[in-house]
Amino acid sequence: MELLLANDLNELERLSKSLETFAKKEGLDSAVAYKLLVCLDELVTNVISYGGPRSFEERTRVSVEVAQGKLHVCIEETGAAFNPLLREDPDITADIDSRGIGGLGILLVKKMMDCVEYERRGNRNVLRMTKNLVSEAKDGN
């Protein structure tokens, strides 16, 4: 599955519907489908909300595929260089009033996926995620 998304939060509904169709077609169990939706919703929301304005040609590309027992996800966009993996994880044990703002979404992504990698390729941010479907089926993580 590949989608080109405009820099508009209304695109999240199209993303969600496309992911639901993809999950059914690929036979993903509901736990994996949920994790995929949460991760992409969080990341695409951040790209649209904080990545700056983009022209029609600068759409965010989301690709998802199942190959060799793994779910492969890639998000590419032309925002300013930003590696979300370098951000320090929030202290989720701290009192809610003393926690800093932000960071919970990428923490969720790192917990829900088996591998998350970032690279800057030319003028594009590229974030790749992998979920091992075989281990997911065995232990339900």
C-alpha positions in Angstrom: 0.0 0.0 0.0 1.2 3.5 -0.8 -0.4 6.8 -0.1 0.5 10.3 -0.9 -1.0 12.6 1.8 -1.6 16.3 1.6 -0.4 18.5 4.5 -3.9 18.5 6.0 -5.1 16.8 9.1 -8.3 15.7 7.2 -6.0 13.2 5.5 -5.9 11.1 8.7 -9.3 9.7 7.9 -8.1 8.5 4.5 -5.0 7.0 6.1 -7.1 5.2 8.6 -9.5 3.7 6.0 -6.6 2.7 3.8 -4.9 1.0 6.7 -8.0 -0.9 7.7 -8.4 -2.1 4.1 -4.7 -3.1 4.0 -4.9 -5.0 7.3 -7.9 -7.0 6.2 -6.3 -7.8 2.8 -3.1 -8.9 4.5 -4.9 -10.8 7.3 -3.2 -8.9 10.0 -4.6 -9.7 13.5 -6.4 -6.9 15.3 -3.5 -6.2 17.7 -1.0 -5.6 14.9 -3.6 -3.5 12.9 -4.2 -1.4 16.0 -0.4 -0.8 16.5 0.0 0.1 12.9 -2.8 2.6 13.0 -1.7 4.2 16.3 1.9 4.6 15.1 1.0 6.1 11.7 -1.6 8.3 13.1 0.8 9.7 15.6 3.7 10.2 13.2 1.6 11.6 10.3 -0.1 14.0 12.7 3.3 15.3 13.8 4.5 15.7 10.2 1.4 17.6 9.3 1.3 19.7 12.5 5.0 20.5 12.9 6.7 19.9 9.6 5.9 23.2 8.0 4.0 24.1 4.8 4.4 21.9 1.7 3.4 22.3 -1.9 1.2 19.8 -3.7 4.3 18.0 -5.0 5.7 17.7 -1.5 3.2 15.3 -0.2 4.0 12.9 2.6 4.5 9.4 1.3 3.4 6.5 3.4 4.1 2.9 2.3 3.2 -0.3 4.1 3.9 -3.9 3.1 4.1 -7.4 4.5 7.2 -9.4 3.4 9.0 -12.3 4.9 6.9 -12.4 8.0 7.4 -8.7 8.8 5.4 -5.6 8.5 7.4 -2.8 6.8 6.3 0.8 7.1 8.0 3.9 5.7 7.1 7.6 6.0 8.9 10.1 3.7 8.4 13.9 3.9 10.2 17.1 3.0 10.0 18.9 6.3 13.1 20.4 8.0 15.6 17.7 9.0 14.3 16.2 12.2 15.2 12.8 13.8 12.5 12.1 16.4 14.6 9.1 17.7 17.2 11.5 19.1 14.6 13.1 21.4 15.0 11.9 25.0 12.1 9.6 26.1 9.8 11.3 28.6 9.9 10.2 32.2 6.5 8.5 32.4 7.0 7.8 36.1 7.2 11.5 36.9 4.2 13.4 38.3 2.0 14.5 35.4 2.4 18.2 36.4 6.2 18.0 36.3 6.5 16.2 32.9 7.6 18.1 29.8 5.3 18.5 26.9 5.6 16.0 24.0 7.6 12.8 23.4 4.9 10.3 24.3 3.9 9.6 20.7 7.4 8.6 19.6 7.8 6.6 22.8 4.7 4.7 21.9 6.0 4.1 18.4 9.3 2.7 19.7 7.4 0.4 22.2 4.9 -0.9 19.6 7.4 -1.5 16.7 10.4 -3.9 16.8 12.7 -1.6 14.8 12.4 2.2 14.1 15.1 3.9 12.0 15.5 7.4 10.7 17.7 8.8 7.9 17.9 12.1 6.1 17.9 11.4 2.4 18.5 14.5 0.3 15.8 16.9 1.4 13.6 14.2 2.8 13.1 12.8 6.3 12.7 9.0 6.1 11.4 7.0 9.0 11.2 3.2 8.7 9.5 0.9 11.1 9.4 -2.9 11.2 7.1 -5.3 13.2 8.0 -9.0 13.3 4.6 -10.7 12.6 5.8 -14.1 13.7 6.9 -13.1 17.2 3.7 -10.9 17.5 1.5 -14.0 16.8 3.4 -16.1 19.4 3.5 -13.7 22.3 0.8 -11.1 21.5 3.2 -8.1 21.9 
